Amino acid sequence: MATEATHELPRFALARPRWLTRPPIAVGRRGGWIALSVLLLATLAVVAYATSGPTILVPRSVRVFPNWEAGPLHDITSRPLTDPWTLDLIFSFVLVAMVVAYGIAMAAIRSLTMRSIVIVVVILHLILLLSPPLQLSDIFNYLGYARLGALHHISPYAHGISSEHFDPIFQFASWDNLKSPYGELFTALSYPLAWLPLPVAFWVIKVLVVLFSLGFLSLVWWCAVKLGRDPRFVVGFVALNPIYLLYAVAGFHNDFLMLFASMAAIAFVLSGRDRWAGAALVAAIAVKFTAILLGPFLLVAVGTRERSKQLVIGGVIAAIPLAAMSVALFGTSLPNLQQQSSLLTELSIANLIGLVLHVGGGTAALLDVLDLLVVAVVIYQFLRRRDWLAGAGWSTLALLVSLAWLVPWYIVWVLPLAALSTSPGLRRMTAVMTVFLVLTFAPGVTKYLSNHDINPLSTPAGRASMSLQNRLAG
């Protein structure tokens, strides 16, 4: 697609961040390598134990856990621990240790070479590739929706996975009665997997997620160099985050396809290829609607009216075939965003705010107010027209605060924006959110609340959420 000649980017986009001029915290190269070693060993230990046999780390593994899901380490690892409470405590300790190691690694990151960081990141991804899906079974839901549509000719936007209860995928999937919340582009791309044997399709998704994660990190690296940021800090801030590793990559989530497309949109803008940027953004939105928050800030980034026009044209050109494909495959049915957005996780910020304010937890009224707050943050950051990456980051962080259904790996939406921006405050708040998500989802914390009869979902809103969740899960 042809574009106008590349214009100079807005001055704020190339400004040298203040944090680059500050001396690094005196941790040193040795401390950095110790921290990286802790991350590597902790990741390997979690993966090795998860592959050894049925465990709480792998959903539904007690019911069904074939060797092709367990992975190649299954036959060479043992299970020294079987007590669930002990495992909860140890896994919680490992998570906290990884957060500490992450902080030390970031303090020492400028004493390390880019080559060593890349080697560690690649090794971490190879370790995680050998893992069964940790924490949630979304990978099987992807295959369930794909098989529902491609094999059984039932629209995943009109029916749940329970409609294929006779299919082998049914015993692995969760959310049996939830219509697919995933974007049309992702669903269409997943259809060919339905024609592969289930173990092959499973491993294809795992390999693709790891490759998309590495490709996404490569784009983050490229953008850091283009913006004059220290790529060691930027890549480390994203790729060494424990949630990124143990929840996002090890969960094999489709967020990486969305992140790859949205980061490509940022890269295209930085290189002056505005039509391609608009097309990449629309592709990201067609995978996961969350990416739409980046749109207003790409308009700020391009600056001029002509470049904004090219950005919109590129988006329209991409949207037309995507819309035609959606109608051809799924008719007028759309992704089911409403039901999941009404569910509450126990310690989501929205639910905690409602409890603190004594309004009954995450009620519908409170969630509406928080949605308006997100809109207000987007408008405020857009009108400031300063650091567009920070604006997108703050807006995404506001979205996380507003979500009733908040799960740890959503932090990956913010990580690259915070790392690339000039806002130290955004990076600090992203780090705080990381610690919050690790602590609130650590199984030891959940067990502690249960043992002390503390139930954040004991309100009418919480009970309604649990009732709906039970119906959707089948």
C-alpha positions in Angstrom: 0.0 0.0 0.0 1.4 3.3 -1.0 1.8 6.0 1.6 2.9 9.6 1.6 6.6 10.4 2.2 7.7 9.7 5.8 7.3 12.7 8.0 9.3 13.4 11.0 7.8 11.9 14.1 6.4 14.2 16.8 9.3 15.5 18.9 8.0 13.9 22.1 8.3 10.4 20.6 12.0 10.8 20.2 12.7 12.6 23.4 15.4 11.0 25.6 13.7 9.5 28.6 14.9 11.0 31.9 15.4 7.5 33.4 18.1 6.8 30.8 20.2 9.6 32.2 20.0 8.3 35.8 22.7 6.0 37.1 21.6 2.4 37.5 21.1 1.0 41.0 24.3 -0.6 42.1 23.4 -4.3 41.9 26.1 -5.2 39.4 26.5 -7.9 36.8 26.9 -10.7 39.3 23.6 -9.8 41.0 21.9 -9.6 37.6 23.1 -13.1 36.6 22.0 -14.5 40.0 18.6 -13.0 39.4 18.4 -14.5 35.9 19.5 -17.9 37.2 16.7 -17.8 39.7 14.2 -17.1 37.0 15.5 -19.9 34.9 15.7 -22.5 37.7 12.2 -21.5 39.1 10.7 -21.7 35.6 12.3 -25.1 35.0 11.2 -26.4 38.4 7.5 -25.4 37.9 7.5 -26.9 34.4 9.2 -30.1 35.5 6.7 -30.6 38.4 3.7 -29.7 36.2 4.7 -32.4 33.6 5.3 -35.1 36.3 1.6 -36.0 36.8 -1.8 -34.7 37.8 -1.5 -31.5 39.8 -3.4 -28.3 40.7 -1.0 -26.5 38.3 -2.7 -28.0 35.3 -6.5 -27.7 35.1 -8.5 -30.9 34.9 -5.3 -33.0 34.9 -6.7 -35.1 37.8 -9.5 -36.2 35.5 -7.5 -36.6 32.2 -3.8 -36.0 31.6 -2.5 -37.8 28.5 1.2 -38.0 27.8 0.9 -35.7 24.8 -0.4 -33.0 27.1 2.1 -33.6 29.9 5.0 -33.2 27.4 8.4 -34.9 26.8 9.6 -34.3 30.4 6.8 -36.5 31.8 8.8 -39.7 31.9 11.9 -38.2 33.4 10.5 -36.2 36.3 9.3 -37.4 39.7 6.6 -36.1 42.1 8.2 -35.6 45.5 5.2 -33.7 46.7 1.5 -34.6 46.4 -0.1 -32.7 49.3 -2.2 -29.9 47.7 -1.7 -27.4 50.6 2.1 -27.9 50.6 2.2 -27.5 46.8 0.1 -24.3 47.1 2.6 -22.8 49.5 5.6 -23.8 47.5 4.2 -22.5 44.2 3.3 -19.2 46.0 6.8 -19.0 47.3 8.2 -19.6 43.9 6.1 -16.8 42.4 7.2 -14.4 45.1 10.9 -15.4 44.6 10.5 -14.8 40.8 9.1 -11.3 41.4 12.0 -10.5 43.7 14.4 -11.9 41.1 12.7 -9.9 38.4 13.2 -6.7 40.4 16.9 -7.4 40.9 17.4 -8.3 37.3 15.8 -5.0 36.2 18.0 -3.1 38.7 21.1 -4.8 37.1 19.9 -5.0 33.5 22.3 -2.3 32.2 25.2 -4.3 33.4 24.3 -7.2 31.2 24.7 -7.5 27.4 21.8 -7.6 25.0 23.1 -11.0 23.8 22.9 -12.5 27.2 19.4 -11.2 27.8 18.3 -12.6 24.5 19.8 -16.0 25.2 18.1 -16.2 28.6 14.7 -15.1 27.1 15.0 -17.8 24.4 15.9 -20.5 26.9 12.9 -19.5 29.1 10.6 -19.9 26.1 12.1 -23.3 25.2 11.5 -24.5 28.8 7.9 -23.2 28.7 7.3 -24.8 25.4 7.7 -28.2 27.2 5.1 -27.3 29.8 1.5 -28.4 29.8 -0.8 -25.4 29.9 -0.6 -23.9 33.4 -3.4 -22.4 35.5 -6.2 -22.3 32.9 -7.3 -24.5 30.0 -7.9 -21.7 27.4 -5.9 -23.6 24.8 -8.4 -26.4 24.8 -11.2 -23.8 24.6 -9.6 -22.4 21.4 -9.6 -25.9 19.9 -13.1 -26.6 21.2 -14.5 -23.5 19.4 -12.5 -24.4 16.2 -13.8 -27.9 16.1 -17.3 -26.7 16.9 -17.3 -24.6 13.7 -15.0 -26.4 11.3 -15.9 -30.0 12.1 -19.5 -29.8 13.4 -20.6 -26.7 11.4 -22.0 -25.1 14.5 -21.2 -21.4 15.0 -19.1 -20.8 18.1 -20.7 -17.4 18.5 -24.2 -18.9 18.8 -23.4 -22.1 20.8 -21.1 -23.3 23.5 -18.7 -26.2 23.6 -21.4 -28.3 25.3 -22.9 -28.7 21.8 -20.1 -31.1 20.9 -20.1 -33.2 24.1 -19.4 -36.2 21.9 -16.1 -34.7 20.7 -12.8 -35.8 22.3 -12.1 -32.1 23.1 -15.0 -31.8 25.5 -13.2 -33.6 28.4 -10.4 -31.1 28.2 -12.3 -27.8 27.7 -13.9 -25.6 30.3 -16.6 -22.9 29.9 -18.9 -25.5 28.3 -21.8 -23.2 27.9 -20.0 -20.0 27.1 -20.3 -18.7 23.5 -16.9 -17.7 22.1 -15.6 -14.3 23.3 -12.7 -14.4 20.8 -12.4 -12.2 17.7 -13.5 -13.3 14.3 -10.0 -13.3 12.8 -8.6 -15.5 15.6 -11.5 -17.9 15.3 -11.2 -18.2 11.5 -7.4 -18.8 11.8 -8.0 -21.5 14.3 -10.4 -23.5 12.1 -7.7 -25.4 10.2 -6.5 -26.8 13.5 -9.8 -28.7 13.8 -8.8 -31.0 11.0 -5.6 -32.1 12.7 -5.4 -34.9 15.3 -6.0 -33.4 18.7 -2.4 -33.9 20.1 -1.0 -32.4 16.9 -3.3 -29.4 17.0 -2.4 -28.9 20.7 1.3 -28.8 20.0 0.8 -26.5 16.9 -0.8 -23.9 19.1 1.9 -24.2 21.7 4.7 -23.7 19.1 2.8 -20.8 17.5 2.3 -19.1 20.8 6.0 -19.3 21.7 6.9 -18.0 18.2 4.4 -15.2 18.4 5.8 -14.3 21.8 9.4 -14.2 20.5 8.2 -12.3 17.4 6.4 -9.8 19.6 9.5 -9.3 21.8 11.6 -8.7 18.6 9.2 -5.9 17.6 9.5 -4.5 21.1 13.2 -4.5 20.7 13.0 -2.8 17.3 10.7 -0.1 18.6 13.0 0.5 21.6 16.0 1.1 19.3 13.8 3.3 17.0 12.7 5.4 19.9 16.2 5.7 21.5 15.3 3.6 24.5 17.7 1.1 26.0 16.6 -2.2 24.5 18.1 -4.2 27.4 15.7 -2.5 29.8 12.7 -2.6 27.5 13.0 -6.2 26.6 13.8 -7.3 30.1 10.9 -5.3 31.6 8.5 -7.2 29.4 10.1 -10.7 28.9 11.4 -11.3 32.4 8.1 -10.5 34.1 7.0 -13.7 36.1 3.4 -13.2 35.0 4.5 -13.0 31.4 6.4 -16.3 31.8 4.2 -18.5 34.0 0.8 -17.2 33.2 0.9 -15.8 29.6 3.4 -17.9 27.8 2.9 -21.1 29.9 -0.8 -20.6 29.6 -0.5 -20.5 25.8 -2.9 -17.6 25.4 -4.0 -16.0 22.1 -3.1 -12.6 23.5 0.2 -12.9 21.8 -1.4 -12.8 18.4 -3.1 -9.6 19.4 0.1 -8.2 20.9 2.1 -9.1 17.8 -0.4 -7.2 15.6 -0.7 -4.2 17.9 3.1 -3.9 18.3 3.5 -4.2 14.5 1.1 -1.2 14.3 3.3 0.8 16.6 6.4 -0.3 14.5 4.7 0.7 11.3 3.9 4.1 12.7 7.4 4.7 13.8 8.7 3.8 10.3 6.1 6.0 8.6 4.1 3.2 7.1 0.7 4.5 8.3 -1.6 2.4 6.1 0.1 -0.7 7.3 -0.2 0.5 10.8 -4.0 1.0 10.4 -4.3 -2.5 8.9 -2.3 -4.1 11.7 -4.4 -2.4 14.3 -7.6 -3.6 12.8 -6.1 -7.1 12.7 -5.3 -6.9 16.4 -8.8 -5.7 17.2 -10.2 -8.7 15.2 -8.2 -11.0 17.5 -9.1 -9.3 20.7 -11.2 -6.2 21.1 -8.9 -4.8 23.8 -6.5 -3.5 21.1 -9.0 -0.8 20.2 -7.6 1.3 23.1 -4.4 1.8 21.0 -6.3 3.5 18.1 -6.7 7.1 19.5 -3.0 7.2 20.5 -1.8 6.1 17.0 -3.6 9.2 15.7 -1.7 11.2 18.2 1.5 9.5 17.1 1.2 10.3 13.4 0.4 13.9 14.2 -0.6 15.4 10.8 -3.9 15.2 9.1 -2.5 13.5 6.1 -0.8 10.7 8.1 -4.0 10.3 10.1 -5.9 9.9 6.9 -3.5 7.2 5.7 -3.9 5.4 9.1 -7.7 5.4 8.7 -7.5 4.3 5.1 -5.3 1.3 6.0 -7.8 0.3 8.8 -10.7 0.5 6.4 -8.9 -1.5 3.7 -8.2 -4.2 6.3 -11.7 -4.1 7.8 -13.6 -4.7 4.6 -12.3 -8.3 3.9 -12.4 -9.1 7.6 -16.1 -8.0 7.8 -16.9 -10.1 4.7 -15.1 -13.1 6.1 -17.0 -12.7 9.4 -20.4 -12.6 7.7 -19.5 -15.5 5.4 -18.3 -17.7 8.3 -20.4 -16.6 11.3 -23.4 -14.6 9.8 -24.4 -11.7 12.1 -23.2 -13.4 15.3 -20.6 -11.4 17.2 -18.1 -12.4 19.9 -19.7 -12.9 23.3 -18.0 -10.1 25.4 -21.0 -9.4 27.6 -21.2 -12.6 29.7 -17.5 -12.8 30.6 -17.4 -9.1 31.4 -20.2 -9.6 34.0 -18.3 -12.3 35.9 -16.2 -11.4 39.0 -12.9 -12.7 40.1 -12.7 -12.7 43.9 -9.9 -10.1 44.2 -10.4 -8.0 41.1 -9.8 -4.4 41.8 -13.4 -3.6 40.8 -14.8 -6.0 43.3 -12.4 -4.8 46.1 -13.4 -1.2 45.4 -17.0 -2.1 45.8 -16.3 -3.9 49.1 -14.3 -1.0 50.4 -17.0 1.4 49.5 -19.7 -0.9 51.0 -21.7 -0.9 47.8 -21.9 -4.7 47.6 -18.7 -5.5 45.7 -18.5 -5.4 41.9 -22.1 -4.4 41.2 -23.4 -3.5 37.8 -23.7 0.1 38.8 -20.1 0.3 40.0 -18.8 -1.4 36.9 -20.6 1.2 34.8 -19.0 4.0 36.8 -15.6 2.3 36.3 -16.2 2.0 32.5 -16.9 5.8 32.4 -13.7 6.3 34.3 -11.8 4.4 31.6 -13.4 6.6 28.9 -12.4 9.7 30.9 -8.8 8.5 31.1 -8.7 7.8 27.4 -10.1 11.2 26.6 -7.7 13.0 29.0 -4.6 11.2 27.8 -5.7 11.8 24.1 -6.2 15.5 24.6 -2.8 15.9 26.4 -1.2 14.8 23.1 2.1 14.2 24.8 3.7 10.8 25.1 1.3 8.7 23.1 2.7 5.4 24.4 2.3 6.5 28.0 -1.3 7.6 27.2 -2.1 4.2 25.7 -0.4 2.6 28.8 -2.3 4.6 31.3 -5.6 3.9 29.5 -4.9 0.2 29.4 -4.0 0.2 33.1 -7.3 2.0 33.8 -9.1 -0.8 31.8 -7.5 -3.4 34.1 -8.7 -1.5 37.2 -12.3 -1.5 35.7 -12.4 -5.2 34.8 -14.7 -7.4 36.9 -13.0 -10.5 35.4 -9.4 -9.7 36.1 -6.8 -12.4 35.5 -3.0 -12.1 35.8 -1.8 -12.4 32.2 -3.8 -9.2 31.3 -0.8 -7.3 32.6 0.9 -8.2 29.3 -1.3 -5.7 27.6 0.4 -2.9 29.5 4.0 -4.2 29.8 5.3 -3.1 26.3 3.6 0.3 26.5 5.1 1.0 29.9 8.5 -0.2 28.9 8.6 1.9 25.7 7.1 5.1 27.2 8.9 8.0 28.8 6.7 7.7 32.0 8.5 6.3 35.1 5.2 6.6 36.9 3.5 4.2 34.4 6.3 1.7 34.9 6.1 1.9 38.6 2.3 1.4 38.6 2.8 -1.5 36.1 5.2 -3.1 38.6 2.8 -2.5 41.4 0.0 -4.1 39.4 2.3 -7.1 38.7 2.9 -7.6 42.4 -0.8 -7.2 43.2 -1.8 -9.8 40.6 0.9 -12.3 41.8 -0.2 -12.0 45.4 -3.9 -12.1 44.8 -3.7 -15.1 42.5 -1.1 -17.0 44.5 -2.8 -20.3 45.5 -1.5 -19.8 49.1 -3.5 -16.6 49.4 -6.6 -18.2 48.0 -6.2 -21.1 50.5 -5.7 -18.6 53.4 -8.9 -16.7 52.6 -10.8 -20.0 52.4 -9.4 -21.3 55.7 -10.4 -18.1 57.4 -13.9 -17.9 55.9 -13.1 -14.8 54.0 -15.2 -14.8 50.8 -15.0 -11.6 48.7 -17.9 -13.0 46.6 -20.3 -13.4 49.5 -22.3 -10.3 48.3 -25.4 -10.5 46.1 -23.2 -9.4 43.1 -20.7 -12.1 44.0 -23.3 -14.8 44.4 -24.9 -13.9 41.0 -21.4 -14.1 39.4 -20.7 -17.5 40.9 -24.1 -18.7 39.7 -23.5 -17.5 36.2 -20.0 -19.0 36.2 -21.3 -22.4 37.3 -23.9 -22.3 34.5 -21.3 -21.3 31.9 -18.8 -23.9 33.1 -21.4 -26.6 32.9 
